[in-house]
Amino acid sequence: MVIRQGEQEPFLRNVFTLKACAPIVGAQVLSHETEEKLLDKWACFVRELDPDILTGYNINNFDVPYLLNRASHLKVKGFEYLGRVTNIRSVIKDTVIQSKQMGRRENKFVNFEGRVPFDLLFVLLRDYKLRSYTLNAVSYHFLQEQKEDVHHSIITDLQNESDQTRRRLAMYCLKDAYLPLRLLNKLMCIVNYMEMARVTGVPLACLLTRGQQIKVMSQLLRKSKVAGYLIPSYQSSGSEEQYEGATVIEPKRGYYANPISTLDFASLYPSIMMAHNLCYTTLVQPNMKDKLSLSPDQLTHTPANNVFVKSSVRKGILPEILESLLAARKRAKADLKVETDPFKRSVLDGRQLALKISANSVYGFTGAQVGKLPCLEISGSVTAYGRTMIEQTKQEVEQRYTAENGYENDAVVIYGDTDSVMVNFGVKTLERSMELGKEAADYVSAKFVKPIKLEFEKVYYPYLLINKKRYAGLYFTRPDRYDKMDCKGIETVRRDNSPLVANLMNNCLQKLLIERNPDGAIEYAKQTIADLLCNRIDISQLVITKELAKSDYAAKQAHVELANKMKKRDPGNAPKLGDRVPYVLVAAAKNTPAYMKAEDPIYVLENCIPIDANYYLDNQLSKPLLRIFEPILGEKAESILLRGDHTRTRSVVTSKVGALAAFTKKRDACLGCKALLAAGQEGRALCQHCAPQEASLYQTELAAQRTLEDRFCRLWTECQRCQGSLHEEVICTSRDCPIFYMRTKIKMELETQEKRVA
């Protein structure tokens, strides 16, 4: 598919097929008799079209290398010349990216001279924290739309069968190309990355394959050249030397029914570097003080005991870079307010975001131990200033806003973290809390050196403060209605828990914060625990996903052991390095370690393996629940939530696999009273005592079958809508879709019920 940047829909939809294919509405089908001809025509099409950007999902690691390798195997002449420079081949190279943000990733890179390979998967891995990174999961998360997921094992059958089945494959491929274009447009990836490239002077392709340091280094080189400085060629190999980070004011834990005002420092670390002229070029080494003959009023002594010259002596390069970045961001935001054209607005929004990220990454560049130019004197001084400013803000607010000074109550700073403080002014209304917040921000800002500025940003009302970096509250920026429910560090946003935890936390917090109904939240939590213990929770809610970052962990990990197990069962479908592995914990003997209980969700469904409900209750649900309910219920929280009548009834399914299954003998039971049938009565549906009620029992079983059929039909129709046709069989096997798990489970239950009725 081909699209012009800024337009909503592709202007060209082509699909190249091997052998004849049935027509597709809105797309041009180009059929070829041989694979060599198909590949040759596709390469000619790319060269004739001459695109600037080649995009797709995981094209760097799969699609493009596969095409190049296949063309090489079939000896397709000239296929590898896919760039704009006619005599340079596109070659596959193996690369390894390692960073704190993304861990270690083994990738492939293919050069297209004059074109930019823009892999959407790389963008999402860098910029978004998601539970799963498959195209289906990502599309559903951002677009509420999915594609039919055709399993690799049936692709050959669909290709070889008929022109109608080939049409189905072609539709699958078109959707595979269309969804990344929709995502690029929705997330403004091209616009944001183009603006980042303009701001930092780094090529577009490098923004995806390199880290943060290259962006700062590029800007340093630009400014240094103009100022006449030379930058040393230096590569740090890492150091044990550390500096103290940001401060966190000890939280006053609890549930606050009063509005809590939040005061934030605008661009705290960049503004500190500008205000105090912190730079490589302004740092005064201890042995240089006397040589430079500088008076005390020309020097700045930082709280970390480092010395820098003031801007009156020499203006630093880092402050100059930050000033230009933040001034440009201010202009972009001003233009954004008056701009009406949607495309220009998206460009301006992308620009201000790029400028903000670039400014914030300058401090990190100086503190990176393994980096191009680490300087702990700068990074340590920045965090030291930050700590003193947070402490000073706390003192100023609590000293000024007191009942003695004519205010309603004594203000209390209940929490502070890095660049913000949360203040309880003791007032009852949002309007008054916002008014005092703005007044306090202006009052404290006047105490600091410009351009450091404290801003009033939001009010939380009500506010649940659980611990350091763990809180939740309704987020207000205007008094008439809340903007959102804001959660930090709570299991609503963590990816290493099952969806059950996130859904339970979200619903409980909604009842606590929005509905103000603690009793309803407690009852909902109890009911969820009861459903878990009675096997009423859908398996899609119990799936945990973890990234397979490396194959040799120091200790055994559940997802790694499962990946090895799946490799033995089906090597072609097993997870690979860098994939997120979905698994559930199944019941096993007491004291069995968790890594031995991990199992593939589909394998669990197909073989009726019982879930380890105790693991999910003790290791997944109990701690998050107690964290949010202890501020409300106190010490009784554990006994109310995790013990009681709702935990006494349990259901356990019988597994079809396992050590004991080989020694068990199946016997028929009566469908009415469930008693085992006596010898000589095997094969009958009912025992002699229930035989007189045969008609009513048959109607009961038939009604149960109809209910299951109705549920299965609804799920089947939903899947048909997703695949775009109500007349074809559903062959989707997307493991990121909860409907797939529901459909698989209902299908098995329906087959069992049909046997009972028959």
N, C-alpha and C positions, 0 to 999 in steps of 0.2 A: 504494500500500500504506500502511496506517495501523498504527502500533505505539504502545503506551503505554511511556513511558520506564521502564526497569528490567525490562521483559518481554523474552523471547527471540525470540518469533515475532509477526508481524503478526496482529491480530485481524480485519482487513478486507483482502481482496484483490479489487480491482475493476479491470476493464479496459474502457475505452470504445473501441468500434470503429465504423468507418464501413462500413456494409453488414453483412450477416449473417456470423457467425463461428462455427465449430464449437466445441462446449463444451470447457471446460478444467477438469479436476478440481481442486477446492480454490479456485476463483476464480469471481467473478460477472462474466459477460460482458454488457455493456450495449451493444447494437447500435443504431445510428441511421442513417437513410436519407440525411441530408444533413450536410455538414460544419458548417454553421451550428448545427444542432440539437445536434450532438455537443459543440461548444465551449460552447454555452449550458448544457447539462446538466452539463458538467465544472465550470464556474464555480459553478453552483448547488450542486453536490456539495461544493466547497471551502468555500463560505459556510455550508452547513448543518453540515458536519463541524466547522468552527471550530477548526482545528489551531493549536497554539502555535508550532510550528517546521515550516517547509517545507524539506525536504532532498532531495538528489539529487547527481548527479555532473556538474559543469560546468553547473548549472542557471542560474547568473547570466549566463553568456555565451552560452548557446544555447537551452535548453528554454523558459525563461520569456519571453525576448525574442521567440522565434519564435511562441509562442502569442499574445502580445499583438499582434504585427504581423499575424499571420494573422487574428485576430479583427477587427482594425481594417480590414483589406482586405475581409473578408466582411461588414463592418458588423453584427457581432453586438452587439446592444444590451446595455449594462450589464456586458459581460465584464470590463472593466478594473477593476471595483470588487472587488478580491480581498482587501482588508484588513478589519480589524474596524471601522474608522470608515467609516460607510456612504457619506459624501459625498466621500471622498478617493480619487482614481484611483491605480492602480499605473502609474507612468511609468518608462520606460527612460532611464537617464542614463549617459553615458560618463564613466569615471573613469580616472585614471592613478596607479598606485602605484609609487613609486620608493624603494628602500632598498638598503643594502649586502647585506643578507641575501637579498633576492629579485630584485634588479635592477629594471629598468623593465618594468612590466606594464600593458597597456591592457585594462581590464575594463569590463563593464557592471554597473550596479546598478539594481535594481528595488525600490521601496518597497512594503512590505505593512504598512500601519499596524496595530500591535498584534500582528503576527506576526514571527518572526525567519527570514529566509532564511539557511540554514546550508549553504553549498556545501562538500561534502566535498573537492572538488579543492583549494580554497583551504587547507583544513586540512593536507592532505598536502604541498602545496608549501611551507608554512611550517615544518612539524615533521619532515619526513622527506626524506632524500636518497636518491632512487631512480634507477635507470637509465632508467626510462620511467614516465610518469604516466597512461597510458591505464588505463581501468577494468579491462581484462583483466589487464594487467601488475601492477597494484596488488592485485587480488583474488588472483592467483596467489601473489604475494609474502607476503601476510598470511594468506590463507585456504586456500591450495593448491586453489583453485577458480576456474574461468573461466566465461565465457558464450560462446555462439555469436556470432561477430562477423559480422553481416549487412552486406555492402557497400552503400553508399548507392545504387549504380547499379541494384540489383535490387529495392529496396524497392517501387518502383512496380509492377513485374511481380507481386510477391507479393500486393500489395494488390488488383490488378485481376483476378487469376486465378480464385480460388474461395474458399469458406469455409474449406477446409483450409489453404490457403496463408496466409489471413488469420489463422488460428489460430497458425500458426508465427510470424508477426509479433507477435501478441499475447503469445506465450510469451517472445519476445525482449524485449519491453517489460517484462513482469513480472520477468524476471531482471535487467533494467537497473535496476529499482526495488528489488529484493530485495538485491542485492549491496551497495549503499551502506548499507542498514540493518544488514546483517551487519558491515560494516566499522566503522560507528559504534559498534556494540556491542563488537566485538573491541578496538578502539583506545580505547574509553571517551572518545570525543571530546566528547559532550554533557556528561558528568560533569566532565571536566577543564576545559572552557571555562566551564561554569557556576560552578565553584569559582574559576577565574581572575577571572571577572566579579565575584564576591562579594568576593574578596580586594582587587582593585584599584579597584572601583567604576566600571568601564568597561562600557558596554552590550555584550551578547553579539555583536551584529552588528559593532560596531567592533573587536572583538578579531581578526576575520578580515580586515578591510579597512584597519586602521591598524597602525602599527609598535609598537615597544617603548616609545617615549618617553611616549605617552599614558598608559600604565599608571603610570609613576612620577609623572608630572605630576598625575594624579588623586589619588594618595596624598598628594603634597605639598600639594595644595589642601585636602584633608581635615584634615591635621595643622595647617597654617598657620592655618586658620580657627579651630580650637580654641585655638591658642596666641596668636592675635591679631596675626599677621603679614600683610603684604600681599606678593603675588608680583608682580614687575614684568612688564608685558606686553612681552616681548622675543623677537625672532626673529633668530637668528644667520644671517648669509649665508655663513658659512664663513670660515676663517682659515688662513693658512699656518703659524701657530704650532703646533709639535708638542711632545709630551712623550715621554720615554723609556718604553718598555713594559716587560714582564716580562723577567726574566733567564732564560737557558738555560745551564746548566753544560755545558761542552764534553764531549761523550760519549766514553767510553773504548770504542771500537768493538770488537766481537768476539762470539764465541759462548761463552756462560757455561753450563757444565754444573752449576755450584753454584747453590743457591737464591739469588735476589736479592730482598731485602725492600724494599717500597715504603712510604714514609712520606708521608702527605698532610696538608696543612692543611685543617681543616674550614671551609668557607665563608670562604676566605682574605680576599678583598677586603671583604666585609661585616664580618668580625670586626675588620679593621684600622680601618675607619671608626668602629666602635663603641668599640674600645679607645682610640683617640687623639682621639675626639670631632671627626671631620672633617665639616664642614658649611658651607653658605653663611652660616649665622647665627653661626658661631664663628670664621670666617676674620678674621684681623687684617691689614689692609692696611699696607704699610710706613709710610705717612704717618700712621697712626692709633695707633702704639705709644705715643708720648709723651702724646697727648691722653687715652688711656684710663687712664693711671696704674696699670698692672698690674705686679705684681712678677714676677720671672723664674719663680718656682715656680707661677705661675698660667698660664703659657704653655707650649705644646708646640712645639718647633722640629723640623720634619720633615726627613728626609734630602734633600728637594728644596728646602731653604732657604725654606720657607713657615712661617708662624706661625699657630697656632690657640689659642684659649683652652681651658682644661681644663673638664671637666664640672662642677667645683665652682663655676665662675664662671657658665657658662650651658650647659645641655644642648642639643646640636644637634637639629634636626628630623630630619635623615637618620639619625643613630644611633637616635633614638626609633622611626622607621618600621622600621628593620632589627631592632631589639630585639623589637618587637611581631610582626613577620613570623616571625622565627626562634623566638620563644616559642610562637607559634600552631602552627608546623610541628612543634615538639617535642611539643606536646599531641596533634596529629593522629597522629603516629607512635606515641605511647603508646597512644592509643585503637585504632589499627590492630592493635596486637599482641594486644589482648584481644577485639576484635570477631570474631564468627563469621558473621554474616549476609553473604553474598557481595555484595549490592548496597551495603550500608553500607560494606563494606570498600573497594569500588571508589570510593565517594564520598570516603572518608578518604584513600585513596591519591591521588586526583585533587587533593584539597585540599593535601596536603603537597607535591606536585609543583608546584602553582601558587604556593605560598608560597616554595619554593626558587627558582623562576624569577624571581619578583618581587624577591626579595632580591638575586639576582645581577645584575639589570638596573639597579640603582640606581647602581653604579659607572660603568657604560657611559653612563648618562644624563648624568653630569657631564663625561664625556670626549667626547661627541658634538659635533664642531665645528659641524655644521649642526643646531642643535637649539634647544629652548626656553630652556634655562638652562645653557649650557656653562660649566664652571669648571675650567680646567686646573690651578689650584692644588690642588684636591681630587684629581682623577684622577692628576696627576703625583706627589702625595705618597703616594697609595695604592700605586702601582707602585714608587715608591722604597722604601717600607717593605717591600714584597714582595721586592724584590731583596736588601735587606740581611738579611731573615729567611732566605732560601734559602741565602745565603752563610754566615750564622751557624750554620744547621743543619748544613751540611757540615763546618764547623770543629769544632763541638761533638761530632759523631758520630765524626769521625776522630781527635780528641784523646782521647776517653774509651775507645773500643773498640779497644784495642791489646793486643798480646801482653805488653807491660810491665805493663799493669794487670790481668793474669790472664785475659784472654780468649784464645780459640783462635788467632786471627790478628789482624792489623791490618785494621780495617774500611776500605773504600774506597768513596767515593761515586762511582759510575761514570756517573751522569747526573742532571740536575735540570732541571725544566721548570715555570715559573710557580708552581705550588703543591705540587710533590711532588719528593722525592729518592729515588733508587734506590741501595740500599746492598748491597755485597757484603761480608758478615761473614766470608767464607772458611770457613763451616761446610758440612757435607755433607748434613745432614738438614733436612727441612721443619720439623719440630717445633722444633728449636733456632733456626732462622732466624726463625720466628714469635715465639718467646719473646724473642729479642734485639730484634726489631722493636718489640714492645709496650713493652719496657723502654726502648728509645731514644726512642720517642714520648713517654713519660711524662717522661723526663729532660729532653728539649729543651723540652717544653711549659712546664715550671716556669721556664724562663729568660725567657718572654715575658709581656707584660701580658695579663690576662684581658680578654675571652673568647677570645683567640687560643689555638688548641689544635692540636697536631700529633697525628695519629692513625695507628696502624698499620692499613693497609687490606688489603694482599694480598702474596703472594709469587709471583714468576715463576720457574718451574723446568721446563725450561731456559729461557734468555733469549737472544734474538738481537738485539743492538743494532747497527743499521746506520748511523744518523746522527741528527742532531737531528730530533726528532718522527717518526722512523722506527724502529720496533722491533716485535718479535713475541715471544710467550712463552706458556707454559701458565699460566693464571691460577688460583692457589690461595687460597681464604679459609679452608680447613680442611685438615688434613694428610692425610686419608684418600683424597680424590679431587679432581681439578681441576674448576673451574667451567666453563671455556671456553678456547678458543684466542684470545688477544687480539692484534689487529694494529692498529697505528697508522701511518698515512701510507704503508702498503704497498699495492700495486695490487690487493689483495683487496677493498678498500673504495672504490676510485676509480671514478667513473662515466664518465670520458672515455677509458677503454680498452675493448677488446672483451672479451666474456665469456671468451674463450680465456685471456686474461692472468690474470683473477681465478681461473679454475678451475685453471690451471697453478700459480699461486702458492699457492693453498689446499692443493692436493694435495702440493706439494713441502714446504710448511711442516708439513703433517700428518705426512709421513714423517720430517722432521727433528726435530720437537718431540715428537710423540706416540709414533711408532714408534721413534725414535732410530736411523734407518736412512739415513745420508747417501748410501750407494751406491745404495739404491733410489730416492732422490730424484733423483740424477744420471741414472740410467737412464730414469726417467719423463720428465725434462726432454728428454733426447736423443730419446726415442721421439716425443714431442709435436712436436719440431722436424722430425723425419723425416716425420711424418704431414702437417704443414703444407706441406712442400716437395713432397710427392707427391700433394697435392690430396685427402687423405683426411679433412680436417677439415670438419665440417658448416658450411654458410654461416652458420647462426644463431649460431655461436660467434665469427664474425669481424665481426659487426655492431657498429659504433661509433655511439653516439648523442650528439648535442650539441644544446643548446637554441638555437632561433632567437630570440635575445633582441632583435636589431635587424636591419634590412635593409641598413644602410650602415656596414659595418666599414671601418676605415682600410686594412687589408690584406685580400686575398681569402681567404675561408674556405671549406673544403671543403663544410660543411653548407649554407652560404648559396648557393654556386654550384649545388649539387644541387637545392635548393629552387626556384631559378629555372628549372633544366632541367625539373623535374617540373611546374612551372606551365605550361610550353609544351606538354608532352605531355598532361596531364590537369588543367586548372585546378581542377576540383571536388574532386580528391583530393590536391592539393598541400598541403604543410605551411604552417601559418599562424604569425604572430608569437606567440611563447610556447610553441610546440610543440617537442618534442624530435625531431630529424630522424635517422632511422636510415640508415646508409650503409656500404658496403664500399669498399675501395681495389682497383681493377682494374689489370691489367698495361697498361703504355703504353711509349712510346719512352723511352730513357734521358734523364735530367734533366727529365722532365715533372714540373711541380710537383704536390704532393699534391691541391690543390683541383681540378685538372683530372682527377684519377683517381677522384674520389668518384662512386659510382653506387648507384642503388636496388637493394637485395638481390634483389627479385623480378625486376626487369629483367635482372639478371645471370644468375639461374637460367634464365629463359625463353630467353635468347639465348646461353647457354653462354660467357659472357665470362670469360676467365681471371683469377683473383685474383692480385694482386701479392704473392706469398709473401715476397719479399725485404723489402718495406715492413714487413710484420707482424713479420718476424724482427728487422730492424734497429731499427725505431722503436717496436715494442710489446713484444717479448719480451726482447730482449738486455739492456737496462739493468735491468729488475726482476730478471731471473735472476741477473745478475752481482752485484747488491746483496745478495741473500740468500746467494749461494754464495761470494763473496770472503772473508767472515770464516772460512770453513771450508777452501776450497781455495787461498786466497791468489792470487798472480799467475797461477797456472795455470788459473784458472776460465774465462777467455775461450777459451783453446785447447781445453780439455776439452769445453765446452758448445757453442760456436759453430763449431768446426771439427772435422773428422774424417770417418769413414766415413758417419755418419748424415746428413751434409749433401751427399753426392755424388750421390745419386739424386733426380731431379726429374721431375714429370709436368706437362705443360701441355695444357690443353684448347684446341680450335680454336673461335674466336669466330664466331658467325653474323652479327654486325654489325661495322661498322668500314670504314675506307677500303679495305683490301685485299680485303674480302669481295666487293666489286662486281666485282673483276677475276679472281676465282678460278673455276675450272671443276671441277665435281664429276665424279669418275670412280669406277666400282665397283671394289671390292677383294674378293679371295677371303676368305671367312669363316674359312678354315682357316689359311693361311699369311700372310694379310694383303697378298699381292702384288697389284699392279694387274692387272686382267683385260685380256687381249690384245684387239685390235680384232676385232670379230665375236662376242665372248663376253659383251658387256655385257648385263646383266639376269640373268645366272646367279649362283648363290650361291657356287659353287666353281670353282677353276681345274682344268685337266685333270690336274694332279699330285695334287690333293686329292680328286678325284671318287671314287676307290675307297673313301675313308673317309667317304663321305656319311652313312651310318647313325650312326656313332659321333659325328661332328661335330653331327648333328641332335639326338642325345640330349643332348649337352653344352649346346647352345643352349637346348633345352627345359628342362633342369634350371636354367639361369640364369634363365629366364623364371619358372619356378615359385618360385624363391627371391625374386625381386622381387615377384611376386604375393603371396607370404606376408607379406613386409615391408609392402607397401602395405595389405593387409587388416588387419594389426595396427594400423597408424597410423589407418586409416579407422574401425576399431571404437573406438579411443581417442577420436577426435573425435566419434563418435556418442554415446558415454557422456557426454562433456562437454556436448553439446547436449541430452541428456536423452531421446533417442529412437533406437532401433536400427532403425527402419523408414523413416527419411527420409534423403534425400540430404544430404550435408554441404556447406554453402555458406559456412562460416566462412572469413574472410580476415584473422584476427588476426595482425598483423606482430610482435607481442610474444611469440608462441608458437613455441618451437623446433620443435614437431611440424608446424606449418603449413609451415615451410621444408622439413622432411624429406619431408612428404607431396608437396609440389610437385616436389621433386627426384626422388623415387622414381617419381612418375607419369610424368615426362618420360623417365626411364630405361626404364620399362616399355613406353611407347609405342615407343621406339626398338628395344627387344628384340623386341617383337611383329612389327615390320616385318622384322627379321632372320630370325625364324622363318618368317614368311609367305613 
